[in-house]
Amino acid sequence: MSNSLMVIEIYRHCATWAFTDPAKGLQDEPFVAGIPEIIDFFIKEYGNKTQETHTITFSASDFPGSHGKLVKKESEAGGAWYSYKDQMKGWLCPATLHYFKEHPNELFVKFD
């Protein structure tokens, strides 16, 4: 598997984290169902808490400087449930498929 890195910028929108990616046709795409709490954890650990926006680099393969990985547990409703260290769980919606052909078994992330 190639080590393709993707980058999105997230921001607060309608009481959750969201992102926009015009190249993928996504506007104010919200993170829901446990993912905002996982994002908050990573920002607390690795990000600048005073910033209004944050950059997430992500890949289905590990890469230098990654902060952690989410592990796919099960598919549901076109999305997939992921866990972080079996302590936090969140659902990534079908918008993930704009970046991958299928929901990857592992998702490595870095927060800046």
VEXKEVEX-26392 format. One record per atom (N, C-alpha, C): residue in three letters; z negated, y negated, x; atom name. Coordinates in steps of 0.2 Angstrom, whole numbers. Example, Ala and Ser with C-alpha at 12.3 -4.5 7.8 and 13.67 -1.06 7.14 Angstrom:
// residues 2
@residuo = ALA&pz = -39&py = 28&px = 66&atomo = N $
@residuo = ALA&pz = -39&py = 22&px = 62&atomo = CA $
@residuo = ALA&pz = -39&py = 16&px = 66&atomo = C $
@residuo = SER&pz = -35&py = 11&px = 64&atomo = N $
@residuo = SER&pz = -36&py = 5&px = 68&atomo = CA $
@residuo = SER&pz = -39&py = 0&px = 64&atomo = C $
//
This chain:
// residues 112
@residuo = MET&pz = 0&py = 6&px = 4&atomo = N $
@residuo = MET&pz = 0&py = 0&px = 0&atomo = CA $
@residuo = MET&pz = 0&py = -6&px = 4&atomo = C $
@residuo = SER&pz = 4&py = -11&px = 3&atomo = N $
@residuo = SER&pz = 4&py = -17&px = 7&atomo = CA $
@residuo = SER&pz = -2&py = -21&px = 5&atomo = C $
@residuo = ASN&pz = -3&py = -26&px = 10&atomo = N $
@residuo = ASN&pz = -9&py = -30&px = 9&atomo = CA $
@residuo = ASN&pz = -7&py = -37&px = 7&atomo = C $
@residuo = SER&pz = -5&py = -37&px = 0&atomo = N $
@residuo = SER&pz = -3&py = -44&px = -3&atomo = CA $
@residuo = SER&pz = -9&py = -48&px = -5&atomo = C $
@residuo = LEU&pz = -9&py = -54&px = -3&atomo = N $
@residuo = LEU&pz = -15&py = -58&px = -5&atomo = CA $
@residuo = LEU&pz = -12&py = -63&px = -10&atomo = C $
@residuo = MET&pz = -16&py = -64&px = -15&atomo = N $
@residuo = MET&pz = -15&py = -69&px = -20&atomo = CA $
@residuo = MET&pz = -21&py = -74&px = -21&atomo = C $
@residuo = VAL&pz = -19&py = -80&px = -23&atomo = N $
@residuo = VAL&pz = -24&py = -85&px = -23&atomo = CA $
@residuo = VAL&pz = -23&py = -89&px = -30&atomo = C $
@residuo = ILE&pz = -29&py = -90&px = -33&atomo = N $
@residuo = ILE&pz = -30&py = -94&px = -39&atomo = CA $
@residuo = ILE&pz = -35&py = -99&px = -38&atomo = C $
@residuo = GLU&pz = -35&py = -104&px = -41&atomo = N $
@residuo = GLU&pz = -40&py = -109&px = -41&atomo = CA $
@residuo = GLU&pz = -43&py = -109&px = -48&atomo = C $
@residuo = ILE&pz = -50&py = -108&px = -48&atomo = N $
@residuo = ILE&pz = -54&py = -108&px = -55&atomo = CA $
@residuo = ILE&pz = -57&py = -114&px = -56&atomo = C $
@residuo = TYR&pz = -59&py = -115&px = -62&atomo = N $
@residuo = TYR&pz = -62&py = -121&px = -65&atomo = CA $
@residuo = TYR&pz = -66&py = -120&px = -71&atomo = C $
@residuo = ARG&pz = -71&py = -124&px = -73&atomo = N $
@residuo = ARG&pz = -74&py = -123&px = -79&atomo = CA $
@residuo = ARG&pz = -70&py = -126&px = -85&atomo = C $
@residuo = HIS&pz = -69&py = -122&px = -90&atomo = N $
@residuo = HIS&pz = -65&py = -124&px = -96&atomo = CA $
@residuo = HIS&pz = -68&py = -120&px = -102&atomo = C $
@residuo = CYS&pz = -70&py = -124&px = -107&atomo = N $
@residuo = CYS&pz = -73&py = -121&px = -113&atomo = CA $
@residuo = CYS&pz = -78&py = -116&px = -112&atomo = C $
@residuo = ALA&pz = -83&py = -118&px = -108&atomo = N $
@residuo = ALA&pz = -89&py = -115&px = -106&atomo = CA $
@residuo = ALA&pz = -88&py = -108&px = -103&atomo = C $
@residuo = THR&pz = -83&py = -107&px = -99&atomo = N $
@residuo = THR&pz = -82&py = -102&px = -95&atomo = CA $
@residuo = THR&pz = -78&py = -104&px = -89&atomo = C $
@residuo = TRP&pz = -76&py = -99&px = -84&atomo = N $
@residuo = TRP&pz = -72&py = -100&px = -79&atomo = CA $
@residuo = TRP&pz = -65&py = -98&px = -81&atomo = C $
@residuo = ALA&pz = -60&py = -102&px = -79&atomo = N $
@residuo = ALA&pz = -53&py = -101&px = -81&atomo = CA $
@residuo = ALA&pz = -48&py = -103&px = -75&atomo = C $
@residuo = PHE&pz = -42&py = -101&px = -76&atomo = N $
@residuo = PHE&pz = -37&py = -103&px = -71&atomo = CA $
@residuo = PHE&pz = -30&py = -105&px = -74&atomo = C $
@residuo = THR&pz = -26&py = -108&px = -71&atomo = N $
@residuo = THR&pz = -19&py = -110&px = -73&atomo = CA $
@residuo = THR&pz = -15&py = -107&px = -67&atomo = C $
@residuo = ASP&pz = -9&py = -104&px = -69&atomo = N $
@residuo = ASP&pz = -4&py = -102&px = -64&atomo = CA $
@residuo = ASP&pz = 2&py = -103&px = -67&atomo = C $
@residuo = PRO&pz = 5&py = -109&px = -67&atomo = N $
@residuo = PRO&pz = 12&py = -110&px = -70&atomo = CA $
@residuo = PRO&pz = 17&py = -105&px = -68&atomo = C $
@residuo = ALA&pz = 17&py = -103&px = -62&atomo = N $
@residuo = ALA&pz = 22&py = -98&px = -60&atomo = CA $
@residuo = ALA&pz = 22&py = -92&px = -64&atomo = C $
@residuo = LYS&pz = 16&py = -90&px = -66&atomo = N $
@residuo = LYS&pz = 15&py = -84&px = -70&atomo = CA $
@residuo = LYS&pz = 15&py = -85&px = -78&atomo = C $
@residuo = GLY&pz = 16&py = -91&px = -80&atomo = N $
@residuo = GLY&pz = 15&py = -93&px = -87&atomo = CA $
@residuo = GLY&pz = 8&py = -93&px = -90&atomo = C $
@residuo = LEU&pz = 3&py = -94&px = -86&atomo = N $
@residuo = LEU&pz = -4&py = -94&px = -88&atomo = CA $
@residuo = LEU&pz = -7&py = -101&px = -88&atomo = C $
@residuo = GLN&pz = -10&py = -103&px = -93&atomo = N $
@residuo = GLN&pz = -13&py = -109&px = -94&atomo = CA $
@residuo = GLN&pz = -20&py = -109&px = -97&atomo = C $
@residuo = ASP&pz = -25&py = -111&px = -93&atomo = N $
@residuo = ASP&pz = -32&py = -111&px = -95&atomo = CA $
@residuo = ASP&pz = -34&py = -104&px = -97&atomo = C $
@residuo = GLU&pz = -32&py = -99&px = -93&atomo = N $
@residuo = GLU&pz = -33&py = -92&px = -94&atomo = CA $
@residuo = GLU&pz = -41&py = -91&px = -93&atomo = C $
@residuo = PRO&pz = -45&py = -89&px = -98&atomo = N $
@residuo = PRO&pz = -52&py = -88&px = -97&atomo = CA $
@residuo = PRO&pz = -54&py = -81&px = -94&atomo = C $
@residuo = PHE&pz = -59&py = -82&px = -90&atomo = N $
@residuo = PHE&pz = -63&py = -75&px = -88&atomo = CA $
@residuo = PHE&pz = -68&py = -74&px = -93&atomo = C $
@residuo = VAL&pz = -69&py = -68&px = -96&atomo = N $
@residuo = VAL&pz = -73&py = -66&px = -101&atomo = CA $
@residuo = VAL&pz = -77&py = -60&px = -99&atomo = C $
@residuo = ALA&pz = -82&py = -58&px = -104&atomo = N $
@residuo = ALA&pz = -85&py = -51&px = -104&atomo = CA $
@residuo = ALA&pz = -88&py = -49&px = -97&atomo = C $
@residuo = GLY&pz = -92&py = -53&px = -94&atomo = N $
@residuo = GLY&pz = -96&py = -51&px = -88&atomo = CA $
@residuo = GLY&pz = -93&py = -54&px = -82&atomo = C $
@residuo = ILE&pz = -86&py = -56&px = -82&atomo = N $
@residuo = ILE&pz = -83&py = -58&px = -76&atomo = CA $
@residuo = ILE&pz = -86&py = -65&px = -74&atomo = C $
@residuo = PRO&pz = -87&py = -70&px = -79&atomo = N $
@residuo = PRO&pz = -90&py = -76&px = -77&atomo = CA $
@residuo = PRO&pz = -97&py = -75&px = -73&atomo = C $
@residuo = GLU&pz = -101&py = -70&px = -75&atomo = N $
@residuo = GLU&pz = -107&py = -69&px = -71&atomo = CA $
@residuo = GLU&pz = -106&py = -67&px = -64&atomo = C $
@residuo = ILE&pz = -101&py = -62&px = -64&atomo = N $
@residuo = ILE&pz = -99&py = -60&px = -57&atomo = CA $
@residuo = ILE&pz = -96&py = -66&px = -53&atomo = C $
@residuo = ILE&pz = -92&py = -70&px = -56&atomo = N $
@residuo = ILE&pz = -90&py = -76&px = -52&atomo = CA $
@residuo = ILE&pz = -96&py = -80&px = -50&atomo = C $
@residuo = ASP&pz = -101&py = -82&px = -54&atomo = N $
@residuo = ASP&pz = -106&py = -86&px = -53&atomo = CA $
@residuo = ASP&pz = -110&py = -83&px = -47&atomo = C $
@residuo = PHE&pz = -111&py = -76&px = -47&atomo = N $
@residuo = PHE&pz = -114&py = -73&px = -41&atomo = CA $
@residuo = PHE&pz = -111&py = -74&px = -35&atomo = C $
@residuo = PHE&pz = -104&py = -73&px = -35&atomo = N $
@residuo = PHE&pz = -100&py = -74&px = -28&atomo = CA $
@residuo = PHE&pz = -101&py = -82&px = -26&atomo = C $
@residuo = ILE&pz = -100&py = -86&px = -31&atomo = N $
@residuo = ILE&pz = -101&py = -93&px = -29&atomo = CA $
@residuo = ILE&pz = -108&py = -95&px = -26&atomo = C $
@residuo = LYS&pz = -113&py = -92&px = -29&atomo = N $
@residuo = LYS&pz = -120&py = -93&px = -27&atomo = CA $
@residuo = LYS&pz = -120&py = -91&px = -20&atomo = C $
@residuo = GLU&pz = -117&py = -85&px = -18&atomo = N $
@residuo = GLU&pz = -118&py = -82&px = -12&atomo = CA $
@residuo = GLU&pz = -113&py = -85&px = -6&atomo = C $
@residuo = TYR&pz = -107&py = -86&px = -8&atomo = N $
@residuo = TYR&pz = -102&py = -88&px = -4&atomo = CA $
@residuo = TYR&pz = -98&py = -95&px = -5&atomo = C $
@residuo = GLY&pz = -99&py = -98&px = -10&atomo = N $
@residuo = GLY&pz = -95&py = -104&px = -12&atomo = CA $
@residuo = GLY&pz = -100&py = -110&px = -11&atomo = C $
@residuo = ASN&pz = -96&py = -116&px = -12&atomo = N $
@residuo = ASN&pz = -100&py = -122&px = -12&atomo = CA $
@residuo = ASN&pz = -102&py = -124&px = -19&atomo = C $
@residuo = LYS&pz = -108&py = -123&px = -21&atomo = N $
@residuo = LYS&pz = -110&py = -124&px = -28&atomo = CA $
@residuo = LYS&pz = -109&py = -131&px = -31&atomo = C $
@residuo = THR&pz = -108&py = -136&px = -27&atomo = N $
@residuo = THR&pz = -107&py = -143&px = -29&atomo = CA $
@residuo = THR&pz = -100&py = -144&px = -31&atomo = C $
@residuo = GLN&pz = -95&py = -140&px = -29&atomo = N $
@residuo = GLN&pz = -88&py = -141&px = -31&atomo = CA $
@residuo = GLN&pz = -87&py = -139&px = -38&atomo = C $
@residuo = GLU&pz = -82&py = -143&px = -41&atomo = N $
@residuo = GLU&pz = -80&py = -141&px = -48&atomo = CA $
@residuo = GLU&pz = -75&py = -136&px = -48&atomo = C $
@residuo = THR&pz = -71&py = -135&px = -43&atomo = N $
@residuo = THR&pz = -66&py = -130&px = -43&atomo = CA $
@residuo = THR&pz = -67&py = -125&px = -37&atomo = C $
@residuo = HIS&pz = -65&py = -119&px = -37&atomo = N $
@residuo = HIS&pz = -66&py = -114&px = -32&atomo = CA $
@residuo = HIS&pz = -59&py = -110&px = -31&atomo = C $
@residuo = THR&pz = -58&py = -108&px = -25&atomo = N $
@residuo = THR&pz = -52&py = -104&px = -24&atomo = CA $
@residuo = THR&pz = -54&py = -97&px = -23&atomo = C $
@residuo = ILE&pz = -51&py = -92&px = -26&atomo = N $
@residuo = ILE&pz = -52&py = -85&px = -26&atomo = CA $
@residuo = ILE&pz = -46&py = -82&px = -23&atomo = C $
@residuo = THR&pz = -47&py = -79&px = -17&atomo = N $
@residuo = THR&pz = -41&py = -75&px = -14&atomo = CA $
@residuo = THR&pz = -43&py = -68&px = -16&atomo = C $
@residuo = PHE&pz = -38&py = -64&px = -18&atomo = N $
@residuo = PHE&pz = -39&py = -57&px = -20&atomo = CA $
@residuo = PHE&pz = -33&py = -53&px = -18&atomo = C $
@residuo = SER&pz = -35&py = -46&px = -18&atomo = N $
@residuo = SER&pz = -30&py = -41&px = -16&atomo = CA $
@residuo = SER&pz = -32&py = -34&px = -18&atomo = C $
@residuo = ALA&pz = -27&py = -30&px = -19&atomo = N $
@residuo = ALA&pz = -29&py = -23&px = -20&atomo = CA $
@residuo = ALA&pz = -31&py = -19&px = -14&atomo = C $
@residuo = SER&pz = -30&py = -22&px = -8&atomo = N $
@residuo = SER&pz = -32&py = -19&px = -2&atomo = CA $
@residuo = SER&pz = -37&py = -24&px = 2&atomo = C $
@residuo = ASP&pz = -41&py = -21&px = 6&atomo = N $
@residuo = ASP&pz = -46&py = -25&px = 9&atomo = CA $
@residuo = ASP&pz = -43&py = -30&px = 14&atomo = C $
@residuo = PHE&pz = -46&py = -35&px = 16&atomo = N $
@residuo = PHE&pz = -43&py = -40&px = 20&atomo = CA $
@residuo = PHE&pz = -48&py = -44&px = 24&atomo = C $
@residuo = PRO&pz = -47&py = -46&px = 30&atomo = N $
@residuo = PRO&pz = -52&py = -50&px = 34&atomo = CA $
@residuo = PRO&pz = -55&py = -55&px = 30&atomo = C $
@residuo = GLY&pz = -62&py = -55&px = 30&atomo = N $
@residuo = GLY&pz = -66&py = -61&px = 27&atomo = CA $
@residuo = GLY&pz = -67&py = -60&px = 20&atomo = C $
@residuo = SER&pz = -65&py = -54&px = 17&atomo = N $
@residuo = SER&pz = -66&py = -53&px = 10&atomo = CA $
@residuo = SER&pz = -74&py = -53&px = 9&atomo = C $
@residuo = HIS&pz = -76&py = -55&px = 3&atomo = N $
@residuo = HIS&pz = -83&py = -55&px = 2&atomo = CA $
@residuo = HIS&pz = -86&py = -49&px = -2&atomo = C $
@residuo = GLY&pz = -81&py = -45&px = -5&atomo = N $
@residuo = GLY&pz = -84&py = -39&px = -9&atomo = CA $
@residuo = GLY&pz = -78&py = -36&px = -12&atomo = C $
@residuo = LYS&pz = -79&py = -31&px = -16&atomo = N $
@residuo = LYS&pz = -74&py = -27&px = -20&atomo = CA $
@residuo = LYS&pz = -77&py = -26&px = -27&atomo = C $
@residuo = LEU&pz = -73&py = -26&px = -31&atomo = N $
@residuo = LEU&pz = -74&py = -24&px = -38&atomo = CA $
@residuo = LEU&pz = -71&py = -17&px = -39&atomo = C $
@residuo = VAL&pz = -74&py = -12&px = -42&atomo = N $
@residuo = VAL&pz = -71&py = -6&px = -43&atomo = CA $
@residuo = VAL&pz = -70&py = -4&px = -50&atomo = C $
@residuo = LYS&pz = -64&py = -2&px = -51&atomo = N $
@residuo = LYS&pz = -62&py = -1&px = -58&atomo = CA $
@residuo = LYS&pz = -65&py = 6&px = -61&atomo = C $
@residuo = LYS&pz = -68&py = 5&px = -67&atomo = N $
@residuo = LYS&pz = -72&py = 10&px = -70&atomo = CA $
@residuo = LYS&pz = -68&py = 13&px = -76&atomo = C $
@residuo = GLU&pz = -65&py = 9&px = -80&atomo = N $
@residuo = GLU&pz = -61&py = 12&px = -86&atomo = CA $
@residuo = GLU&pz = -57&py = 7&px = -88&atomo = C $
@residuo = SER&pz = -51&py = 9&px = -92&atomo = N $
@residuo = SER&pz = -47&py = 4&px = -95&atomo = CA $
@residuo = SER&pz = -49&py = 4&px = -102&atomo = C $
@residuo = GLU&pz = -48&py = -2&px = -105&atomo = N $
@residuo = GLU&pz = -49&py = -3&px = -112&atomo = CA $
@residuo = GLU&pz = -45&py = -9&px = -115&atomo = C $
@residuo = ALA&pz = -42&py = -9&px = -120&atomo = N $
@residuo = ALA&pz = -38&py = -14&px = -124&atomo = CA $
@residuo = ALA&pz = -33&py = -18&px = -119&atomo = C $
@residuo = GLY&pz = -30&py = -14&px = -115&atomo = N $
@residuo = GLY&pz = -25&py = -17&px = -111&atomo = CA $
@residuo = GLY&pz = -28&py = -20&px = -104&atomo = C $
@residuo = GLY&pz = -34&py = -20&px = -104&atomo = N $
@residuo = GLY&pz = -38&py = -23&px = -98&atomo = CA $
@residuo = GLY&pz = -41&py = -17&px = -94&atomo = C $
@residuo = ALA&pz = -46&py = -19&px = -90&atomo = N $
@residuo = ALA&pz = -50&py = -14&px = -86&atomo = CA $
@residuo = ALA&pz = -57&py = -17&px = -85&atomo = C $
@residuo = TRP&pz = -62&py = -12&px = -85&atomo = N $
@residuo = TRP&pz = -68&py = -14&px = -84&atomo = CA $
@residuo = TRP&pz = -69&py = -12&px = -76&atomo = C $
@residuo = TYR&pz = -73&py = -17&px = -73&atomo = N $
@residuo = TYR&pz = -74&py = -17&px = -66&atomo = CA $
@residuo = TYR&pz = -81&py = -18&px = -64&atomo = C $
@residuo = SER&pz = -84&py = -15&px = -59&atomo = N $
@residuo = SER&pz = -91&py = -16&px = -57&atomo = CA $
@residuo = SER&pz = -91&py = -18&px = -50&atomo = C $
@residuo = TYR&pz = -97&py = -22&px = -49&atomo = N $
@residuo = TYR&pz = -98&py = -24&px = -42&atomo = CA $
@residuo = TYR&pz = -105&py = -21&px = -40&atomo = C $
@residuo = LYS&pz = -104&py = -17&px = -35&atomo = N $
@residuo = LYS&pz = -110&py = -13&px = -32&atomo = CA $
@residuo = LYS&pz = -114&py = -9&px = -38&atomo = C $
@residuo = ASP&pz = -110&py = -7&px = -43&atomo = N $
@residuo = ASP&pz = -113&py = -4&px = -49&atomo = CA $
@residuo = ASP&pz = -119&py = -8&px = -52&atomo = C $
@residuo = GLN&pz = -120&py = -14&px = -50&atomo = N $
@residuo = GLN&pz = -125&py = -19&px = -53&atomo = CA $
@residuo = GLN&pz = -122&py = -23&px = -58&atomo = C $
@residuo = MET&pz = -116&py = -25&px = -58&atomo = N $
@residuo = MET&pz = -113&py = -30&px = -63&atomo = CA $
@residuo = MET&pz = -107&py = -27&px = -65&atomo = C $
@residuo = LYS&pz = -105&py = -29&px = -71&atomo = N $
@residuo = LYS&pz = -99&py = -26&px = -74&atomo = CA $
@residuo = LYS&pz = -95&py = -31&px = -78&atomo = C $
@residuo = GLY&pz = -89&py = -31&px = -78&atomo = N $
@residuo = GLY&pz = -85&py = -36&px = -81&atomo = CA $
@residuo = GLY&pz = -78&py = -33&px = -83&atomo = C $
@residuo = TRP&pz = -75&py = -36&px = -88&atomo = N $
@residuo = TRP&pz = -68&py = -34&px = -90&atomo = CA $
@residuo = TRP&pz = -63&py = -39&px = -88&atomo = C $
@residuo = LEU&pz = -58&py = -37&px = -84&atomo = N $
@residuo = LEU&pz = -52&py = -41&px = -83&atomo = CA $
@residuo = LEU&pz = -46&py = -39&px = -88&atomo = C $
@residuo = CYS&pz = -44&py = -45&px = -91&atomo = N $
@residuo = CYS&pz = -39&py = -44&px = -96&atomo = CA $
@residuo = CYS&pz = -32&py = -42&px = -94&atomo = C $
@residuo = PRO&pz = -28&py = -41&px = -99&atomo = N $
@residuo = PRO&pz = -21&py = -40&px = -97&atomo = CA $
@residuo = PRO&pz = -17&py = -45&px = -92&atomo = C $
@residuo = ALA&pz = -20&py = -51&px = -92&atomo = N $
@residuo = ALA&pz = -17&py = -56&px = -88&atomo = CA $
@residuo = ALA&pz = -17&py = -54&px = -80&atomo = C $
@residuo = THR&pz = -21&py = -49&px = -79&atomo = N $
@residuo = THR&pz = -21&py = -46&px = -72&atomo = CA $
@residuo = THR&pz = -15&py = -43&px = -70&atomo = C $
@residuo = LEU&pz = -11&py = -41&px = -75&atomo = N $
@residuo = LEU&pz = -5&py = -37&px = -74&atomo = CA $
@residuo = LEU&pz = 1&py = -42&px = -72&atomo = C $
@residuo = HIS&pz = -1&py = -49&px = -72&atomo = N $
@residuo = HIS&pz = 4&py = -54&px = -70&atomo = CA $
@residuo = HIS&pz = 4&py = -53&px = -62&atomo = C $
@residuo = TYR&pz = -1&py = -50&px = -59&atomo = N $
@residuo = TYR&pz = -2&py = -50&px = -52&atomo = CA $
@residuo = TYR&pz = -1&py = -43&px = -49&atomo = C $
@residuo = PHE&pz = -2&py = -38&px = -53&atomo = N $
@residuo = PHE&pz = -2&py = -31&px = -51&atomo = CA $
@residuo = PHE&pz = 2&py = -27&px = -57&atomo = C $
@residuo = LYS&pz = 6&py = -22&px = -55&atomo = N $
@residuo = LYS&pz = 9&py = -17&px = -59&atomo = CA $
@residuo = LYS&pz = 5&py = -14&px = -64&atomo = C $
@residuo = GLU&pz = -1&py = -12&px = -61&atomo = N $
@residuo = GLU&pz = -6&py = -9&px = -65&atomo = CA $
@residuo = GLU&pz = -13&py = -11&px = -63&atomo = C $
@residuo = HIS&pz = -18&py = -11&px = -66&atomo = N $
@residuo = HIS&pz = -25&py = -13&px = -64&atomo = CA $
@residuo = HIS&pz = -27&py = -9&px = -58&atomo = C $
@residuo = PRO&pz = -28&py = -12&px = -52&atomo = N $
@residuo = PRO&pz = -29&py = -8&px = -46&atomo = CA $
@residuo = PRO&pz = -36&py = -5&px = -46&atomo = C $
@residuo = ASN&pz = -37&py = 1&px = -43&atomo = N $
@residuo = ASN&pz = -43&py = 4&px = -43&atomo = CA $
@residuo = ASN&pz = -49&py = 0&px = -39&atomo = C $
@residuo = GLU&pz = -47&py = -4&px = -34&atomo = N $
@residuo = GLU&pz = -51&py = -8&px = -31&atomo = CA $
@residuo = GLU&pz = -48&py = -15&px = -31&atomo = C $
@residuo = LEU&pz = -52&py = -20&px = -31&atomo = N $
@residuo = LEU&pz = -50&py = -27&px = -31&atomo = CA $
@residuo = LEU&pz = -55&py = -31&px = -26&atomo = C $
@residuo = PHE&pz = -52&py = -33&px = -20&atomo = N $
@residuo = PHE&pz = -56&py = -36&px = -15&atomo = CA $
@residuo = PHE&pz = -55&py = -44&px = -16&atomo = C $
@residuo = VAL&pz = -61&py = -47&px = -15&atomo = N $
@residuo = VAL&pz = -61&py = -55&px = -17&atomo = CA $
@residuo = VAL&pz = -64&py = -59&px = -11&atomo = C $
@residuo = LYS&pz = -62&py = -65&px = -11&atomo = N $
@residuo = LYS&pz = -65&py = -70&px = -6&atomo = CA $
@residuo = LYS&pz = -65&py = -76&px = -10&atomo = C $
@residuo = PHE&pz = -71&py = -80&px = -10&atomo = N $
@residuo = PHE&pz = -72&py = -86&px = -13&atomo = CA $
@residuo = PHE&pz = -73&py = -92&px = -8&atomo = C $
@residuo = ASP&pz = -69&py = -97&px = -9&atomo = N $
@residuo = ASP&pz = -69&py = -103&px = -5&atomo = CA $
@residuo = ASP&pz = -71&py = -109&px = -9&atomo = C $
//
